């Protein structure tokens, strides 16, 4: 559901991490309460889910660590790596350049969030199609000048 705060309309993405594996994480992505697909991330190291990686045992390993739990502002900006407009998460502790993009395995993430359908263990498939659906919604929100945020939780 869209949230309206002081005339500011917010498109809310919810990433619910549901499987925390040894080398990857699977979640479900919702946009304004509607299911849009699954997600694939690196291993979660934010063990106590406090939104940082500063506690014992929470060491960030470059290219092998999922971002901390929490809420992040999302903007659409040009990615030099992918040469196109992609969603970018802002102010992620200990991370820069965290995007939502297509991909299939944990090797494709480097800390980013991949979208697709988790129809094969450890992977998301139909990633480009899922990403296109997500991106269409984000572009609509951006065109309407809506604020976009993502909340990452484990329930």
Backbone torsions as a table, in degrees:
resi	resn	phi	psi	omega
1	UNK	NA	137.5	176.7
2	UNK	-67.4	142.4	178.9
3	UNK	-107.7	133.5	178.0
4	UNK	-117.0	120.8	-179.7
5	UNK	-128.8	115.3	178.5
6	UNK	47.3	54.2	179.0
7	UNK	65.8	11.9	177.2
8	UNK	-104.3	120.1	179.3
9	UNK	-92.9	131.4	-176.8
10	UNK	-117.3	124.5	169.9
11	UNK	-86.9	124.4	-175.3
12	UNK	-108.4	122.3	170.6
13	UNK	-100.0	137.0	176.9
14	UNK	-123.2	122.5	174.7
15	UNK	-109.4	110.8	178.8
16	UNK	-100.7	107.1	177.6
17	UNK	-73.1	123.3	-175.9
18	UNK	-117.3	-18.1	176.2
19	UNK	-135.8	117.9	179.5
20	UNK	-107.8	99.3	-177.4
21	UNK	-92.6	-178.3	-180.0
22	UNK	-70.0	-29.5	-177.3
23	UNK	-132.0	-1.4	-179.5
24	UNK	-156.7	165.8	-178.7
25	UNK	-132.4	135.2	177.3
26	UNK	-112.1	138.0	178.5
27	UNK	-141.0	-179.8	176.2
28	UNK	-118.6	135.6	-179.9
29	UNK	-109.8	128.2	177.1
30	UNK	-119.4	141.9	172.7
31	UNK	-121.2	119.4	-176.3
32	UNK	47.5	47.7	175.7
33	UNK	74.1	0.0	178.2
34	UNK	-99.8	132.6	179.5
35	UNK	-68.1	130.3	-180.0
36	UNK	-116.5	-11.8	179.5
37	UNK	147.6	-172.8	179.4
38	UNK	-100.8	166.4	177.8
39	UNK	-126.2	155.9	174.2
40	UNK	-131.7	129.3	178.6
41	UNK	-134.2	172.0	172.8
42	UNK	-69.2	-178.8	179.9
43	UNK	-63.6	137.2	175.2
44	UNK	-78.6	125.5	177.3
45	UNK	-116.0	0.1	175.8
46	UNK	-82.6	71.5	-169.8
47	UNK	-57.4	-39.6	-179.1
48	UNK	-94.8	8.1	174.4
49	UNK	55.9	35.9	-179.0
50	UNK	-95.4	5.3	175.0
51	UNK	85.9	12.6	174.6
52	UNK	-139.6	176.5	178.0
53	UNK	-125.9	43.3	-174.1
54	UNK	-109.0	-4.6	-178.1
55	UNK	-88.2	160.2	179.1
56	UNK	-54.5	133.9	179.2
57	UNK	84.7	2.8	-177.5
58	UNK	-107.6	27.6	-177.2
59	UNK	-62.9	132.6	176.7
60	UNK	-77.4	132.3	173.6
61	UNK	-113.8	118.9	-174.9
62	UNK	-54.4	130.7	176.9
63	UNK	73.6	5.6	-178.5
64	UNK	-137.9	20.6	-175.6
65	UNK	-133.6	129.9	174.7
66	UNK	-74.6	151.8	179.4
67	UNK	-66.3	156.4	179.8
68	UNK	-64.4	156.5	173.6
69	UNK	-60.6	151.7	176.4
70	UNK	146.4	-171.6	178.0
71	UNK	-110.3	138.2	-179.1
72	UNK	-137.1	141.9	172.6
73	UNK	-72.9	143.8	179.2
74	UNK	-121.0	131.7	173.2
75	UNK	-124.0	161.5	174.5
76	UNK	-102.0	123.7	-178.6
77	UNK	-148.0	164.0	-178.8
78	UNK	-73.4	130.0	176.1
79	UNK	-97.7	119.2	176.5
80	UNK	-64.2	-34.8	-179.0
81	UNK	-66.9	-46.0	-175.8
82	UNK	-95.7	-9.4	177.3
83	UNK	60.2	39.2	177.4
84	UNK	-162.2	169.9	177.3
85	UNK	-74.3	129.5	178.1
86	UNK	-140.1	157.5	173.5
87	UNK	-68.2	136.4	178.9
88	UNK	-123.6	128.6	176.5
89	UNK	-87.5	132.5	-177.5
90	UNK	-100.9	149.6	172.8
91	UNK	57.1	44.6	175.8
92	UNK	-85.3	119.3	-177.0
93	UNK	-57.6	129.8	176.1
94	UNK	72.6	6.8	-177.2
95	UNK	-133.4	151.5	169.8
96	UNK	-135.7	155.2	175.2
97	UNK	67.6	30.0	-179.8
98	UNK	-81.0	121.0	-176.0
99	UNK	-122.7	163.9	167.3
100	UNK	-104.2	125.2	-176.8
101	UNK	-157.3	170.0	177.9
102	UNK	-72.9	157.2	176.8
103	UNK	166.3	171.4	-174.0
104	UNK	-123.2	-30.0	-174.7
105	UNK	-130.2	168.7	179.0
106	UNK	-58.8	-27.3	178.1
107	UNK	-65.8	-20.3	-179.6
108	UNK	-87.5	-6.3	-169.6
109	UNK	-86.0	-52.2	-173.0
110	UNK	48.1	42.8	179.3
111	UNK	91.9	-14.5	-178.0
112	UNK	-80.0	175.9	179.3
113	UNK	-108.3	119.1	175.8
114	UNK	-95.7	145.8	177.2
115	UNK	-118.8	150.3	179.4
116	UNK	169.9	-153.3	177.2
117	UNK	-120.6	125.6	-178.0
118	UNK	-83.1	69.6	-179.2
119	UNK	-99.1	0.9	176.2
120	UNK	-139.6	135.4	-175.4
121	UNK	-53.7	127.7	176.1
122	UNK	78.0	7.9	-176.9
123	UNK	-137.9	162.8	163.8
124	UNK	-121.8	130.7	179.9
125	UNK	-110.0	175.6	-175.3
126	UNK	51.5	36.3	-173.2
127	UNK	-67.4	-44.4	-178.6
128	UNK	-63.9	-42.3	179.7
129	UNK	-64.3	-44.0	179.0
130	UNK	-63.8	-45.2	179.0
131	UNK	-59.7	-42.3	-179.8
132	UNK	-60.2	-39.6	177.5
133	UNK	-65.1	-44.7	179.0
134	UNK	-63.3	-47.7	-177.1
135	UNK	-62.7	-37.2	177.8
136	UNK	-59.5	-43.7	178.5
137	UNK	-65.1	-41.4	-179.7
138	UNK	-67.3	-38.3	177.5
139	UNK	-64.4	-38.9	176.2
140	UNK	-60.2	-46.7	180.0
141	UNK	-63.3	-42.9	179.8
142	UNK	-63.2	-41.4	179.1
143	UNK	-61.9	-35.2	178.7
144	UNK	-84.2	3.7	179.8
145	UNK	63.9	32.2	176.3
146	UNK	-80.2	149.0	172.9
147	UNK	-78.5	135.1	-179.8
148	UNK	-116.0	131.4	176.5
149	UNK	-135.8	153.6	174.9
150	UNK	-123.9	137.5	174.3
151	UNK	-116.3	131.7	-179.4
152	UNK	-111.6	120.4	-175.4
153	UNK	-134.3	171.2	171.1
154	UNK	-134.0	117.2	179.8
155	UNK	-115.2	NA	NA
